[in-house]
């Protein structure tokens, strides 16, 4: 599912326009990014937890040439789903 598919599904379920659903997705992404930079984590009950993860600088390799390279330090996100979400995903039908 891509952003367009997600916004279409949200629009249908929430009875709003696709444009409003896209604005919601964009706003959620912005709030998530801002909060992670300030607080390091976000917990959404029954959905999961987003944590800021700082990747250290490390040695790597250029996949095309095989030449060793340094991969710079960067921020990333880890997501841990809630037990309720995991239960739904692993339900046997």
Secondary structure, DSSP 8 states (H G I E B T S, - for coil): --HHHHHHHHHHHHT--HHHHHHHHHHHHHHHHHHHHHHSEEEETTTEEEEEEEE--EEEE-TTT--EEEE--EEEEEEEE-HHHHHHHT---
